[in-house]
Amino acid sequence: VLERTVEGEAVALTKAKTLYKSCTNESESDLHAANVVLNFFVGPDDRDSNVHIIHFDQQSSLGLLSKDYYACTGPYVEACRAYEQFMIDLVKLIRTDRGLTVNESNIREEVARAIELEKDIANATDSLEDRSNPVLLYNKMLLSELSTNFTLEVESQAFNWSYFTAKIMGTVNISVPDSENVVNYAPNYFRRLKPVLAKYTKRELQNYMMWRFAMNMVMDLSTAYRDTKKAFRKALSGTTSEYPVWRQCALYVNNNMDSAVGRLYVEEAFSPESKH
């Protein structure tokens, strides 16, 4: 469905197919690094689907499958150990390839801090139950109100919501004033995130962000890099096999443009008569 072009179809459907094609083009794709610490996106306003609005949400994914895994006890021990070793092996390989010194003791210390940070972020996230009520999830406010009421700091330096938004939207030549309406999907998450970030240095936060980027890039790299993930993947899924690129990309498009993909599915799976 995502690979077939249909003349005259809705713009949203064309965009979903374009996103899929860009993902499956392995010479151009970076597999779209995960949003780390916070999730920023532009989408239809839940209260007015004719209007698009900026959304802020909690971190959209974790290195492990769920926050339960970060207990690293009982059934989660193997996954935690494999995750830590995956990080260590990848860091060592990157440093070796770049001709940098490999101090395994230092690497283990920094990896441990990155995992601790991710565990704290995981524990700060809202549960599925908390996010099941769309009324509570929808918190519309001015960008200036987001800046005032949801301050975040790292090493006493405040995170500038307005600057962050302006830099992202500036890439498509859109100016966003502080009077712009935005939707905050995760107010409690951002409140819980504040004391979490206060525990870590900028270097530790940068290490974690780079780790998440590198983790998502591994499968696009050479065999040596892909092999660092095998034991971790087996600990999570019981297999060392990776999903084919088309399936990874289909999942990515569905996660980011679910309404358009759902419409494509309905058009493909149901006859016109059954839709009435």
Secondary structure, 3 states (H helix, E strand, C coil): CCCCCCCCCCHHHHHHHHHHHHHHCCCCCCCCCCCCCEEEEEEEECCEEEEEEEEEEECCCCCCCCHHHHHCCHHHHHHHHHHHHHHHHHHHHHHHHCCCCCCHHHHHHHHHHHHHHHHHHHHHCCCCCCCCCHHHHCCEEEHHHHHHHCCCEECCEECCHHHHHHHHHHCCCCCCCCCCEEEECCHHHHHHHHHHHCCCCHHHHHHHHHHHHHHHHHHHCCHHHHHCCHHHHHHHHCCCCCCCHHHHHHHHHHHHCHHHHHHHHHHHHCCHHHHC
